[in-house]
Amino acid sequence: MRKIIEVIEKDNGVICFNTDLKMIDIVELPVLAGRLAYYMMTRLWGGNEKIVLAVIRNLAIADLAVSYNRKDMIKMLDQASSETSRLVHDTIDEMKKNGWQITEFAPGVKPPKQSN
C-alpha cells in the first residue's frame, strides 16, 4: 500500500502535503488518472465522495490560482481529462463486448442491494 496524496491541516492552520510517490513515479500519473476515474465512477467509490471531490476541486482551483498561465493550464487539464475520459469509456466498452457485466453508478448514488 502507498499513499497517493495526503493533505493535512494542522491546528495552527498550516496545510501540509505528503505522498509516497517519487519524482520517478511521475510517469505513472496518466495511468493513475485512469485508475482514479474508473474507481470514481463505480460502486467501489466510498461514501465520502462528495467531500473528497470538493477537496480535489479546491486543490485544482488553488493550483490554477497560483499558475503563471491559467489559460494554458486549463487547456492542458481539458485535453488530459478528455483523453482520460475517452480511454476509460473505451475500456468499459471493450469489457462489455467481452462479456463483463458493467454497472456504472454516479458518485453519491448507492447501488441497489442484490441477492446472492
N, C-alpha and C positions, 0 to 999 in steps of 0.2 A: 504494500500500500504506500502511496506517496501523496503528499499534499500538493494539489494543483495551485490553489490560492487560499490564503488566509488573510483576512482584514480584521484587525483588532483596534478598537478604540479604548485607550487607557483611561483611567479615572481622571486624569488631568486634561483629557480631550485630544491628546496626541494620537494620531492614527498611524498604525504600523502595518506593513505588508510583509508576508512571508510566503515562500514557495519552496518546494523541493526540486523544481525544475532548474537546470543549469543552462548556461548560455548555449552549450552544445545541443540541448534539448529543443531549442527554438525551432529547429527544422520539423519537429513533431507538431507544431501548433496548428497547421492546416488539418492534420489528421485529428487532433484533439477537438477542433471546432466541429468537425463532422460527428464525432462521437458524442459531444455535448448536445448537439442539435438532435441526434437520434434519441438520447435519453430524455431530453426535454419535451419530446412530442409523444412519449409513450407512458403507459401506466407505471413504468419504473421510476418516473419522476416523483419525488417525495411530496409531502403535504405542505411544505413551506414555500412552494414555488412562487407565490405572489410576492412575498417579501424578498426572496432571493433574486427574482427578476428585477424588482425595483432597485436593489443594490447594484446589480450588474449594469443596469441602465445609468445609474448615478455615477458609477465608475467610468462609463463611456462618456457621459456628459462632462465629467471633470477632466478626462483626458483631452476631449475636444476643446475645453475651455483654456487649457494651457498649451494647446498645439500652436505651432508657429503659423501653419497654413491650414485652417479649419476646412476650407473647401476641398483641398487635396485629400485631407484625411477622411472627410465624409465620402468623397468619391471612391477612395480605396475601400472603406468599410462597405459601401454599397456594392461594389464589384465583388469583394470577397464573400459577403453574405449571400449574394445572388448565386455565385458559383457553388458555395457550400449547400445552399438550398437545392440547387439542381442535382448535385451529387447525392444528397440524402434521399430525395424523392426518386431519382433513378434507381438507387439501391433498393428502396422499398418496392418499386415497381418490378424489379428483377426478382426479388424474393417472392412476390405474389405469383409471378409467372412460373416460378419453380415449386409452387405448391405450398408455400408458407402461408399460414393464416395470420394476417396482419390486421390489427385493430388499432387505429390511432385515436388518441384522446387528447384534446386540447388541454393546456395547463389549467389546473383548477377543476377539471371535470373528472370525477371519480368513475372508474369502470364499474359496470353492473356486477353484482355478485353472481358467480357462476357455480353451478353444482358440479361436483367431481364426477 
